[in-house]
Amino acid sequence: MFRLQLLVVLITAGSSFVFSQNCNYTFSGKVIDLHDGKPLKSAVIYIETLNKEITTDSSGSFSILNLCDKFYVFEISHPNCKTKIETIRVSKNTEKVFRLEHHIEELNEIIIYGNSFIEKSKTLSENRISSKVLEKSISSPLGDILSNLSGVSSFKTGNSVVKPIINGLHSSRVVIINNGVRMEDQEWGEEHSPNIDVNSLDKITLIKGAGALQYSGNALGGVIVAETSNFQIKDSLYGKVLFKGETNGRGFTTTSNLIKTNTNGLYYSIQSTFKRFGDFESPNYVLTNTGVKEQNASFRFGLNRFNYGFELYYSIFNNELGILRASHLGGAQDQIRAINSEIPLIVRDFSYKINAPKQDLNHQTFRIKGFNRFENIGKLTVQYDYQQNNRLEFDIRRGDDKFKPSIDLKLKTHSIKIDLNSQVSNSLNIKSGVSGRYQNNFPDPETGVRRIIPDYDKYDLGIYSVFNYQFNSNLLIEAGGRFDYSSLDVSKYYRTSFWKSRNYQDLFSHLIIDEVRSQTLIKTKMYFRNFSTTFGSRYNFDENQFITFNYSIASRMPNPSELFSEGLHHSSARIELG
């Protein structure tokens, strides 16, 4: 009897505990777009434990009533979003914001078709070159490809040395960004073509206006942004091989790449290019010593998620190209003969061999960057990059110096930059950043030829901020400013006769640190401050008609060649004085 009474008491107590559990809690919140925080309407929240689902309203909000103190499994889904599953304990009235990676499938589709362009300027039309155009031009120099854009022409030294000209400006007045890295490859020379493998790119954009300020304040002509596409967020392995042969030059270009992507955001890619041409020909004769040999490779590895990510990038560019043999002449009489001759003074049989005069170029780039999205702050990106450029220029020399370069320039550049992109509201976006750069230039004196530019150390600091504000559905304004500070620490040997002929001994005697035979060694520090600003607006009448206005002020510091060059520049066959 006692055991029966005890059992009844225990059952009654257990029943009282079960029925006294509080099941009046509310679980509520919002489902928003991870990119821009916009609410996602009609997102589905499925509660696996209850086999029940609800949808969000027009503001992305939801509310689930009468939940008990326990763990629940929530599955949140939305069209074109990656489904999210979370286990959450509801022990009180609880609020939660779910952020979905929106438009993943749409983004992958855009990437596949090669149109994943992001506008860098809101108030100026951007000129772009797509991946389809690049694939048709795998053997063309970058300058030739860019000449397809409106307002862009090219400056050619022979068949292979091509520099882009934007509205009449080139060299140091045009900045080239290669996969997020500002190119530093002795671009001051008119016959120094960009050291970029076009086959490593998927799109090229020419920009001006406020969008250009984040890259440089001294790009008077414009900024050329060369990029690769974002990779698909899916488990895939794909690649391509392209081959192009040409009769003129009797050569070919082949390029290949291999890409591996994963659903967790990890990816890597390997790309290479080989290009080989012999002497090019005109209808009536061979252009002797105009061959090209180019070997390039690049590698990318990274993690791409919408909250955070990183990327490591490395590329190497090797290019050996001949300069027309008849373009380097002995003196004034040879020049007169060349002008009066219908064909070049030196014409030989076709050959793949590249002799002097020629250029031999090597450019290596290393970059690592990472980003993180902070709630209520924005997207923070930090990047470090290193470049090493080695330029050899060979002239016609005799004796023991026959195979020695006349110019041997080594340029090393370290850069770091920090950018913050903040979507302050649905109408206002602000992007700000700071960048620093250190550069060392060493012209090797072992060439036995007077160095065209001196040894120098260069320090740069840049700060910028740009914003765009959408007043209404028709009117948008964009403005920005940038301040750049540069320091140049230079050591240079002048010919004493030249130093005195220009009266430098009176004007700059305080710069002299030594005099050796017929040479005067000077050391100087120079400082430059530049401010650039731009303002623009855009008014849309409808989807197809709009009008834009843009006003910009920019300045730039002179490059070391403009300040200190002295001597014979062999690849251009002329005397240059800074």
MISETI-605129 format. One record per atom (N, C-alpha, C): x, y, z. Coordinates in steps of 0.2 Angstrom, whole numbers, plus 2048, in hexadecimal, padded with zeros to 3 digits. Each point is the difference from the previous one (the first is absolute). Example, Ala and Ser with C-alpha at 12.3 -4.5 7.8 and 13.67 -1.06 7.14 Angstrom:
<rs>
8427E4827 7FC806800 804806800 7FE8057FC 804806801 7FC805803 
</rs>
This chain:
<rs>
8047FA800 7FC806800 804806800 806800804 804806801 8048017F9 8027FB7FC 8038017FA 7FB8037FB 7FA7FE800 7FB8037FB 7FF807801 7FF802807 7FF807801 8068047FE 8067FE801 8068037FE 8008017F8 7FE7FB7FD 8008007F8 7FB8067FE 7FA800803 7FB8057FF 803807801 804801805 803807802 8058027FB 8047FB7FE 8058027FA 7FD8027FA 7FB7FC7FE 7FD8017F9 7FC807800 7FD801806 7FD807801 805806800 8057FF803 806805800 8028017F9 8027FA7FC 8028017FA 7FB8037FB 7FA7FF801 7FB8037FC 7FF807801 801802806 800807802 8058047FD 8067FD800 8068037FD 7FF8017F8 7FE7FB7FD 7FF8017F9 7FB8057FE 7FA800803 7FB8057FF 801807802 805801805 802806802 8058047FC 8037FC7FA 8068037FC 7FD8067FC 804805800 7FE8077FD 8017FF7F8 7FA8007FC 8018007F9 7FC8067FD 802806803 7FD8067FE 8068057FD 8067FD7FE 8058047FE 7FF8027F8 8038067FE 7FF8027F9 8078007FD 8017FE7FA 8068007FD 7FF8047F9 803806800 7FF8057FA 8078037FE 7FF8037FA 8068037FD 7FF8027F9 8068007FC 8008037F9 8047FB7FC 7FF8007FA 8047FD7FB 8038057FB 806801800 8038057FB 8057FE7FC 8028047FB 8057FF7FB 807801803 8047FB800 807801803 8048057FC 7FE8027FA 8048057FC 7FF807803 7FA802800 7FE807801 7FB801805 7FE7FA804 7FB801806 7F98017FE 7FE7FF7F9 7F98017FE 7FC7FA803 7FA802802 7FC7FA802 7FE7FC7FA 7FF7F9802 7FE7FB7FB 7F97FE801 7FC8027FC 7F97FE800 7FE7F97FE 7FC7FD803 7FD7F97FF 8067FB801 805801804 8047FB802 7FC7FB805 8027FA7FF 7FD7FA804 8047FE806 7FD800806 8037FE806 7FC7F9802 8047FB7FF 7FD7F9801 8027FE807 7FC7FE805 8027FE806 7FF7F8800 8067FD800 8007F97FF 7FD7FC806 801802806 7FD7FD806 7F9800800 7FD8057FD 7F8801800 7FD7FE7F9 8047FF7FB 7FE7FE7FA 7FB8067FD 803806801 7FC8067FF 8048057FC 7FD8047FC 8048057FC 7FC807800 803805800 7FD8077FF 8048047FB 7FE8057FD 8038057FC 801807802 8058037FE 801807802 7FC8057FC 7FE806804 7FC8057FC 8048047FC 7FD8067FE 8048047FB 806803803 800801807 806803803 8057FA802 7FF7FA7FE 8047FB802 7FF7FD807 7FB802803 7FF7FE807 7FC7FA801 8017FC806 7FC7FA801 7FF800808 7FB7FC802 7FF7FF807 7FC7F9801 8037FC805 7FE7F9801 7FE800807 7F97FF802 7FD800807 8007F9803 7FF800806 7FF7FA804 8057FB800 807802801 8057FB800 8027FF807 8037FA801 8017FE807 808801801 8027FE806 807801802 8047FA7FE 8038007F9 8037FB7FE 8048027F9 8047FB7FD 8038017FA 7FC7FF7FA 8008057FB 7FD7FF7FA 8058017FA 7FE7FC7FB 8048007FA 7FC8047FB 8038067FD 7FD8047FC 8048007F9 7FC7FF7FB 8038007F9 7FD8067FC 8058057FE 7FE8067FD 8027FF7F9 7FB8027FB 8017FF7F9 7FD8067FC 8028017FA 7FE8067FC 8027FE7F9 7FC8027FB 8027FF7F9 8078047FF 8057FC7FC 8068037FF 805801806 7FE7FC805 804801806 8037F9802 805800804 8037FA803 7FC7FF806 7FD7FA801 7FC7FE806 804800806 7FD802805 804801807 7FC7FC805 8047FC804 7FD7FC805 803801807 7FC802805 803802806 7FC7FC806 8037FE805 7FD7FD806 800806805 7FA802803 800805805 7FC7FE806 802802806 7FC7FE806 7FC806801 7F97FF801 7FB805802 7FF7FF807 803804805 7FF800807 7FC806802 7FF8057FC 7FC806801 7FE8037FA 7FD806800 7FE8037FA 8068027FC 8017FE7FA 8078007FD 7FF8047F9 8058047FE 8008037FA 8077FE7FC 7FF7FF7F9 8067FE7FD 8008037F9 8058027FD 8018027F9 8047FB7FC 7FD7FD7FB 8037FC7FB 8028037FA 8077FF7FE 8038037FA 8017FB7FB 7FD8007FB 8017FB7FA 8048037FB 8047FC7FD 8048017FA 7FC8007FA 7FD8067FE 7FC8017FB 8038007F9 7FC7FE7FB 8028017F9 8067FB7FF 8027FB803 8057FC7FF 8007FD7F9 7FA7FD7FE 7FF7FD7FA 8008057FA 7FD806801 8008057FB 8088027FF 803801806 8078027FF 8047FB7FC 7FF7FA801 8047FA7FD 7FE8017F8 7FA8017FF 7FE8017F9 8038057FC 801806804 8038067FD 8077FE7FF 8047FD805 8077FE7FF 8017FC7FA 7FC7FB7FF 8007FB7FA 8008047FA 7FC8057FF 7FF8047FA 8058067FF 805800805 805805800 7FE808800 7FA801804 7FE807800 7FF802807 8057FE805 7FF802807 804806801 7FD8067FD 803806801 7FD804805 804803804 7FD805806 8028077FE 7FB804800 8028077FE 804803805 8068037FD 804804805 7FF807800 7FD8037FB 7FE807800 7F88007FF 7FD804803 7F8801800 7FE8057FB 8058057FF 7FE8067FC 8048017F9 8047FB7FE 8038007FA 7FF7F97FD 7FF8007F9 8007F97FD 8077FD800 8007F9801 8067FD800 8007FC7FA 8068007FD 8027FC7FA 8037F9803 7FD7FB7FD 8027F9802 8027FB7FA 8057FC802 8017FB7FB 7FF7F9803 7FC7FC7FD 7FD7FA803 8057FA7FF 7FF7FA803 8047FB7FF 8007FD7F9 7FA8017FD 8007FD7F9 8048047FB 801806801 8058047FC 8077FE802 8017FF806 8077FE802 8027F97FD 7FB7FC800 8027F97FD 8018007F9 7FE8057FC 8018017F9 8078047FF 803802806 8068047FF 8067FE804 8007F9801 8057FD804 8078027FE 8028017FA 8078027FE 801807800 7FB805801 801807800 802803806 805805800 802804806 7FA804803 800801806 7FB804803 7FE8067FD 8058047FE 7FF8067FD 7FC8007F9 8017FB7FC 7FC7FE7FA 7F87FF802 7FF7FC805 7FA7FE803 7FC806802 803804804 7FD806803 7FE8057FA 8038007FB 7FF8057FA 7F97FF7FE 7FD7FA801 7F97FF7FE 7FB805804 802802806 7FC805804 7FF8077FD 7FB803801 7FF8077FE 804804804 8048057FC 805804804 8067FE801 8027F97FE 8067FD801 8047FF7FA 8068027FF 8047FE7FA 8067FD803 8057FF7FC 8067FC802 8068047FD 8067FF804 8068037FE 8057FA7FF 8027FF7FA 8047FA7FE 8078017FF 8047FC802 8078007FF 8027F97FC 7FF7FF7FA 8007FA7FD 7FA7FC800 8007FA7FF 7FA7FC800 7FE7FD807 804800805 7FF7FD806 800804806 802806800 800805805 7FB8057FF 7FA7FF804 7FA8047FF 7FE803807 7FF806800 7FE804806 7F98037FF 7FB7FF805 7FA8047FF 800807800 7FC8047FC 800807801 7F8802801 7FF803805 7F9802802 7FF8087FF 7FD8027FC 7FF8077FE 806804800 8057FD7FD 8068037FE 8057FF806 7FF7FC805 804800806 8027F8801 8077FF802 8027F9800 805800806 8037FA800 8067FF805 7FE801807 803805804 7FF801807 7F9803801 7FD8037FB 7FA803800 7FA7FC800 8017F97FE 7FB7FB800 8027FB805 7FC7FE805 8017FB805 7FD7F97FE 8037FB801 7FE7F97FE 7FF7FC806 7FB7FD802 7FF7FC806 7FF7F97FD 8047FC802 8007F97FE 7FE7FB806 7FA7FE800 7FE7FB805 801804807 7FE806800 800803807 807804802 8057FF7FB 806802802 8028067FB 802806802 8028057FC 8077FE7FD 8008007F9 8067FE7FC 806805801 8067FE802 806804801 8057FC7FC 8018027F9 8047FC7FC 8048057FB 803805803 8038067FC 7FC8027FB 7FA802801 7FB8027FB 8018077FD 805803803 8028077FE 8028007F8 8037FB7FE 8037FF7F9 7FB7FF7FB 8008047FB 7FB8007FA 8017F97FD 8067FD800 8007F97FD 8007FA805 7FD802806 8007FB805 7F87FE801 7FF7FA7FC 7F97FE800 7FE7FD807 7FA7FF802 7FD7FD806 8027F9800 8037FE806 8027F9801 7FA7FC803 7FB7FF7FC 7FA7FC802 7FF7FB7FA 7FE7FA803 7FE7FB7FB 7F88017FF 7FE8017FB 7F98017FE 7FC7FA801 8037FA800 7FD7FA800 7FE7FE807 803804805 7FE7FE807 7FA804802 7FD8047FC 7FB805801 7F97FD7FE 7FB803803 7F97FE7FD 7FC8077FE 802805803 7FD8077FE 805805801 7FF8067FC 804806801 7FB805800 801805804 7FB806801 804806800 7FE8057FC 803807800 7FC804804 802803806 7FC804804 803807801 7FC805801 802807803 7FB802805 800806802 7FC803805 8027FD807 7FB800805 8017FF807 8027F9801 7FE7FB7FC 8027F9801 8077FF7FF 8048057FC 8077FF7FF 804802806 7FD804804 804803806 8027FA805 7FD7FB800 8027FB805 8067FC7FD 8028017FA 8067FD7FD 806805800 7FF8067FE 8058057FF 7FD8077FF 804805803 7FE8077FF 8048037FA 8057FD7FD 8048037FA 7FE7FD7FA 7FB7FC7FF 7FE7FD7FA 7FC8057FC 8048057FC 7FD8057FD 7FC7FD7FA 8027FB7FD 7FD7FD7FA 7FA7FC802 8017FC805 7FB7FB802 8037FA803 7FC7FC803 8037FA803 7FD7FA7FC 8057FB7FE 7FE7FA7FD 8007FA805 7FA7FD801 8007FB805 7FF7F97FD 8057FC800 8007FA7FD 7FF7FA806 7FB7FC7FF 7FE7FC805 7FE7F97FE 8007FB804 7FD7F97FF 7FA800803 7FB7FC7FE 7FA7FF802 8007FC807 7FA801804 7FF7FC806 7FE7F97FE 8027FC804 7FF7F97FF 7F97FD802 7FD7FB7FD 7FA7FD802 8017FD807 7FA801804 8007FD807 7FD7F97FF 8037FB7FD 7FE7FA7FF 8067FB7FF 7FE7FA801 8067FB800 8017FE7F8 8058037FD 8017FF7F9 8088007FF 8017FD7FA 8078007FD 8008017F9 8028067FD 8008027F9 8068047FE 8008017FA 8068037FD 7FF8017F8 8058037FD 8008017F9 8078007FD 8017FE7FA 8068017FC 7FF8047FA 8038057FE 8008047FA 8068007FC 8007FF7FA 8058007FB 7FF8057FA 8058047FF 7FF8047FA 8068017FC 8007FE7FA 8068017FB 7FF8057FB 8068037FE 8008067FC 8057FF7FB 7FF8027F9 8047FF7FB 806806800 7FE806802 805805801 8047FF806 8067FF7FF 8047FE806 8017F9801 7FC7FC7FC 8007F9800 8007FD808 7FC802804 8007FF807 7F97FE802 8007FF807 7F97FE803 800802807 7FA800803 7FF801807 7FC7FB803 8017FD805 7FC7FB804 7FF802807 7FA7FF803 7FF802807 7FB7FB803 8017FE806 7FC7FC803 7FF802807 7FA7FD803 7FF801807 7FC7FB803 8007FF807 7FD7FA803 7FD803807 7FA7FF801 7FC804806 7FD7FA804 801800806 7FC7FC805 7FD804805 7F97FF801 7FC803804 7FC7FB805 7FE803806 7FD7FB804 7FA804803 7FB7FC803 7FA804803 801803806 8067FF803 802803807 8048077FE 8008027FA 8048067FE 8077FF7FE 8037FB802 8077FF7FE 8017FF7F8 8058037FE 8027FF7F9 8078017FE 8027FE7FA 8078017FE 8008007F8 8048047FD 8018007F9 8078007FE 8027FD7FA 8078007FE 7FF8027F8 8048057FE 8008027F9 8078017FD 8007FF7FA 8078017FD 7FF8027F8 8058037FE 8008037F9 8077FF7FD 8007FE7F9 8067FF7FD 7FF8037F9 8058057FE 7FF8047FA 8078007FC 8007FE7FA 8068007FC 7FF8027F9 8048057FE 7FF8037F9 8078017FE 8017FF7F9 8068027FD 8008077FD 8048027FB 8008077FD 7F98017FD 7FD806801 7FA8017FC 8028037F9 7FB8007FC 8028027F9 7FB8057FD 8038047FC 7FB8057FC 7FF7FC7F9 7FC8037FC 7FF7FD7F9 8067FE7FC 806805801 8057FF7FC 8077FE803 800800807 8067FF803 7FF7FD807 8057FD803 8007FE807 802806805 7FD800805 801805806 8057FD804 8068007FF 8067FC803 800802808 8007FB804 801800807 7FA803803 7FA7FD7FE 7FA803804 7FC7FA803 8047FA802 7FC7FB803 7FE801807 7FC7FB802 7FE801807 8007F9803 802800807 7FF7FA804 7FE801807 7FA7FE801 7FC802806 7FE7F9804 802800807 7FE7FB804 7FD803807 7FA7FE801 7FC803806 7FD7FA804 7FF801806 7FC7FC804 7FD804806 7FA7FD803 7FD803806 7FD7FB804 7FF801806 7FD7FC805 7FB804805 7FA7FD801 7FC803805 7FD7FB805 800801806 7FD7FC805 7FC804805 7FA7FE802 7FD804805 7F97FD803 7FD804804 7FA7FE803 7FB8067FF 7FA7FF7FC 7FB8057FF 7FA7FE803 7FE804805 7FA800803 7FD807801 7FA801801 7FD806800 802804807 8017FC805 802804806 807801801 8047FC7FD 808801800 8037FC7FB 8068017FF 8047FC7FB 8078037FF 8047FC7FC 8078027FF 8027FE7F9 8058027FE 8037FE7F9 808801800 8037FB7FE 8078007FE 8018007F9 8048057FD 8018007F9 8088017FE 8027FC7FB 8078017FE 8008007F9 8048047FC 8017FF7F9 8078027FE 8027FD7FB 8078027FD 7FF8017F8 8038057FE 8008027F9 8078017FD 8017FC7FB 8078007FD 7FF8027F8 8038057FE 7FF8027F9 8078027FD 8027FD7FB 8068027FC 7FE8027F9 8018067FE 7FD8027FA 8068047FC 8007FF7FA 8058037FC 7FE8077FD 8058057FF 7FF8067FE 8028007F8 7FD8037FC 8028007F9 8078027FF 8047FB7FD 807802800 8028067FC 7FC8027FB 8018067FC 7FF806803 7FC800806 7FE806804 806803804 8067FC801 805802804 8068017FB 8018067FE 8058027FB 806803803 8068017FC 806802803 801808800 7FC8047FC 802807801 7FB8047FB 8018067FF 7FC8047FC 7FF7FE7F9 8067FE7FD 8007FE7F9 7FC7FA7FF 8007FB805 7FB7FA7FF 7F9802801 7FF805804 7F9803800 7FD8037FA 8058037FC 7FE8037FA 7FE7FB7FB 8057FB800 7FF7FA7FB 7F97FC802 7FF7FF806 7FA7FD802 7F98047FE 801806801 7FA8047FE 7FF8007F8 8058007FC 7FF8007F9 8007F97FD 8007FA804 8007FA7FE 7F87FD800 7FE7FC7FB 7F97FE800 8007FA805 8057FC801 8007FB805 805801805 8007FC806 804801806 8087FF7FD 804803803 8077FF7FE 8037F9801 7FD7FD805 8027F9802 7FA7FB7FF 8017FC7FB 7FB7FB7FF 8037F97FF 7FE7FB805 8037FA7FF 7FB7FA800 8027FA7FF 7FB7FB7FF 7FC7FF807 7FA7FD7FF 7FC7FF806 8047FB805 7FF802806 8037FC806 7FC801806 8007FB804 7FD800807 805803805 8068017FE 805802805 7FF807802 800802806 800807802 806803803 8038047FC 807803801 7FF807803 805803802 800808802 7FF8047F9 7FC805801 7FD803806 7FA7FC802 7FF7FF806 7FA7FD803 7FF802807 7FA7FE802 7FE801807 7FF7F9803 8027FF807 7FF7FA803 7FD802807 7F97FE801 7FC802806 7FE7FA804 801802807 7FD7FB804 7FC804806 7FA7FE801 7FC803805 7FC7FB804 801801807 7FD7FB804 7FB804805 7FB7FD801 7FB803805 7FD7FB805 800802806 7FD7FC806 7FB805803 7FB7FD802 7FA804803 7FD7FB805 7FE803806 7FC7FC805 7FB805802 7F97FF800 7FB804803 7FB7FC804 7FD803804 7FA7FD804 7FB806801 7FA7FD801 7FA805802 7FC7FD805 7FC804803 7FB7FE805 7FB805800 7F97FE801 7FB804800 7FE801808 800806802 7FE801807 7F9804800 7FB7FD804 7FA802801 800808802 7FC8047FC 7FF807801 8068047FF 8057FD7FD 8068037FE 8028007F9 8007FA7FD 8017FF7F9 8057FB7FF 8038007FA 8057FB7FD 807803801 8047FD804 807802801 8047FB7FC 8058037FC 8047FC7FC 807803801 8057FB801 807801801 8047FD7FB 8058037FD 8047FD7FB 807802800 8057FB7FF 807801800 8027FD7F9 8048047FC 8037FD7FA 8078027FF 8047FC7FD 8078017FE 8017FF7F9 8048057FD 8027FF7F9 8078017FF 8037FC7FB 8078007FF 8008007F8 8038067FD 8018017F9 8078007FE 8027FC7FB 8078017FE 8008017F9 8028067FD 8008017F9 8078017FE 8027FC7FB 8068007FC 7FF8027F9 8048057FE 8008027F9 8078007FD 8007FC7FA 8067FF7FD 8018047FA 8068037FF 8028047FA 8057FC7FC 8028037FA 8057FD7FC 807802803 8037FB803 806801804 8067FB7FD 806802801 8057FC7FD 8057FD806 8047FC7FE 8057FD804 7FD7FC806 803801806 7FE7FD806 7F9802802 7FE8067FE 7F9802802 7FB7FE7FC 8017FC7FB 7FB7FE7FB 7FA7FD802 8007FC806 7FA7FD802 7FE803807 803806802 7FE803806 7FB8067FF 7FB800804 7FA8057FF 803807801 7FD8057FC 802807801 7FC803806 7FA7FD801 7FC802806 7FE7FA804 801801806 7FE7FA805 7FC803806 7FA801800 7FC803805 7FC7FB804 801800807 7FC7FC804 7FC804805 7F97FF800 7FC804803 7FC7FC805 800801806 7FC7FC805 7FB805804 7FA7FD800 7FB804803 7FC7FC805 7FF803806 7FC7FD805 7FA805801 7FA7FD801 7FA804801 7FB7FD805 7FC804803 7FB7FE805 7FA8057FF 7FA7FD800 7FB805800 7FA7FD804 7FC804803 7FA7FF804 7FA8037FD 7FB7FD7FF 7FA8037FD 7FA7FE804 7FB805801 7FA7FE804 7FA8037FC 7FC7FB7FE 7FA8027FC 7FA7FF804 7FC806801 7FB800805 7F98027FC 7FB7FC801 7FA8017FE 7FC803805 801807801 7FD804806 7F87FF800 7FD8017FA 7F97FF800 7FE7FD7F9 7FA8007FE 7FE7FE7FA 8028057FA 801806803 8018057FB 808802800 8037FF805 807803801 8057FA801 8058007FB 8067FC801 807804800 8047FE805 806803801 8067FB7FF 8058027FD 8067FC7FF 806804802 8047FE805 806803802 8067FB800 806803800 8067FC801 806804801 8057FC801 807803801 8057FB7FD 8058027FD 8057FC7FD 807803801 8057FB800 807802801 8047FC7FB 8058037FE 8057FC7FB 807802801 8047FB800 808801800 8037FD7F9 8048047FD 8037FE7FA 807801800 8047FB7FD 807801800 8027FF7F8 8048047FE 8027FF7F9 808800800 8027FB7FC 8087FF800 8027FF7F9 8038057FC 8037FF7FA 8077FD800 8017FA7FE 8067FD801 8068037FC 805802804 8068047FD 8047FB7FC 8007FA801 8047FB7FC 7FF8007F9 7FB8037FD 7FF8017F9 8058037FD 804805803 8058047FD 7FE8057FC 7F9802801 7FD8067FC 7FD804805 8008077FF 7FD805804 7F97FE802 7FE800806 7F97FE802 7FB8057FE 7FB7FE7FD 7FB8057FD 7FC803806 7FE7FC805 7FD803806 8047FD806 800804806 8047FF805 7FD7FB805 8047FE805 7FE7FD806 7FB804804 7FA7FD802 7FC804804 7FC7FC805 7FD803805 7FB7FD805 7FA804800 7FA7FD7FF 7FA8047FF 7FB7FE805 7FD805804 7FB7FE805 7FA8047FE 7FA7FC800 7FA8037FE 7FB7FF806 7FB805801 7FB7FF804 7FA8037FD 7FA7FC800 7FA8037FD 7FA7FF804 7FB805800 7FA7FF804 7FB8027FC 7FA7FD7FF 7FB8027FC 7F97FE803 7FB8037FE 7F97FF802 7FB8027FA 7FC7FB7FE 7FB8027FB 7F97FE802 7FB8037FE 7F97FE802 7FB8017FA 7FB7FC800 7FB8027FC 7F9800803 7FC8047FF 7F9801803 7FB8007FB 7FB7FC801 7FA7FF7FC 7FA804803 7FF8067FD 7FB805802 7F97FD7FF 7FF7FD7FA 7FA7FD7FF 8017FB7FA 7FB7FE7FD 8017FB7FB 8038027FA 8008077FF 8038037FA 807803801 801803806 806804801 8057FD804 8068007FE 8067FD804 806805800 803801806 8068047FF 8067FC803 8068027FE 8067FC802 805805801 8047FF805 806805801 8057FC804 8068037FF 8067FD804 806804800 8047FF805 807803800 8057FC802 8068027FE 8067FC802 806804801 8047FE805 806804802 8067FB7FF 8058027FC 8067FC800 807804802 8047FC804 806803802 8067FB7FE 8058037FD 8057FC7FD 807803802 8057FC801 806802802 8057FC7FC 8058037FD 8057FD7FB 807802803 8047FA801 806801803 8057FD7FA 8048057FD 8047FE7FA 807801801 8047FB7FD 807801800 8027FF7F8 8048057FE 8028007F9 8078037FE 8037FD7FC 8068027FD 7FF8047FA 802807800 8008047FA 8078017FD 8008007F9 8068027FD 802807803 806802802 802806803 7FF8067FB 8027FE7F9 7FF8057FB 7F98027FF 7FB7FB800 7F98017FF 7FD804806 8037FE806 7FD804807 8028077FF 8068017FE 8028087FF 7FD8037FA 7FF7FD7FB 7FD8037FA 7F9802802 7FC7FD804 7FA802802 7FF805806 806802802 801804806 7FD7FD807 8017F9800 7FD7FD806 805801806 8068027FE 805800806 7FE806804 7FD8057FD 7FD806804 7F97FF803 7FC7FD7FC 7F97FF802 8007FA806 8037FB7FF 7FF7FA804 8077FD803 804805802 8077FE803 7FF7FC806 7FA802804 7FF7FC806 7FF7F9800 7FE7FE7FA 7FE7F97FF 8067FB7FF 8068037FE 8067FC7FF 8037FD806 8017F97FF 8037FC806 8077FE7FE 8017FF7F9 8077FE7FF 8018027F8 8078007FF 8028017F9 8067FB7FE 7FE7FC7FB 8057FB7FE 8028017F9 8068027FF 8038017F9 7FB8057FC 7FD7FD7FB 7FB8057FC 7F97FF802 7FF7FD806 7F97FF802 7FE804807 7FA802800 7FE804806 7FA7FC803 8017FD806 7FB7FD803 7FB804805 7FA8007FF 7FB804804 7FB7FC803 7FD802805 7FB7FD804 7FB805802 7FA7FE7FE 7FA805802 7FA7FD802 7FC803804 7F97FE801 7FB8057FE 7FB7FD7FD 7FB8047FD 7F97FE803 7FB805801 7FA7FE803 7FA8037FB 7FB7FD7FF 7FB8027FC 7F97FE804 7FB8057FF 7F97FF802 7FB8027FB 7FC7FB7FF 7FB8017FB 7F97FF802 7FB8047FE 7F97FF802 7FC7FF7FA 7FC7FB800 7FB7FF7FA 7F9800803 7FC8027FC 7F9800802 7FB8007F9 7FA7FD801 7FC7FF7FB 7F9801802 7FB8027FC 7F9801802 7FC7FE7F9 7FB7FC801 7FC7FE7FA 7F97FE802 7FB8007FB 7F97FF802 7FE7FC7F9 7FA7FD802 7FD7FC7FA 7F8801801 7FD8017FB 7F9801800 7FD7FB7FB 7FB7FC802 7FD7FB7FC 7F98027FE 7FF8017F9 7F98017FE 7FC7FA800 8037FB7FD 7FD7F9800 8057FB800 7FF7FA7FF 8057FA800 8058017FB 7FE8047FA 8058007FA 8038077FF 7FD805804 8038077FF 802803806 806803800 803803806 8058057FE 801805805 8058057FE 805800806 8078017FF 805800806 8048067FF 802802806 805806801 8057FE804 8078027FE 8057FE805 8068067FF 802802806 806805800 8057FD804 8068007FE 8067FD804 806805800 804800805 806803800 8057FB803 8068007FC 8057FB802 8078037FF 8057FE803 8078017FF 8047FA801 8068007FE 8057FB802 807802801 8047FC803 807802801 8047FE7FA 8058037FF 8047FE7FA 8047F9802 8017FC7FB 8037FA801 807801800 8047FB802 808801801 8038017F9 7FD7FD7FB 8038017F9 8008087FE 7FA803801 7FF8077FF 804804804 8027FE806 804804804 8087FF7FF 8027FA7FF 8077FE800 8037FD7FA 7FC7FE7FB 8037FC7FB 8068047FC 8057FC7FF 8068037FD 8047FB7FC 8008007F9 8037FC7FC 7FC7FD7FB 8037FA7FD 7FD7FD7FA 7FB7FB802 7FA8017FE 7FB7FA801 8007FC7FA 8037FA801 8027FC7FA 7FA7FD7FC 7FA7FE804 7FB7FD7FC 7FC8057FC 801807802 7FD8057FC 8058047FB 8067FE801 8068037FC 800807801 800803806 800807800 803802807 802807800 803803806 7FA803804 8007FE806 7FB803805 803803806 7FD806801 803804805 7FA802805 8007FF806 7FB802805 801807802 
</rs>
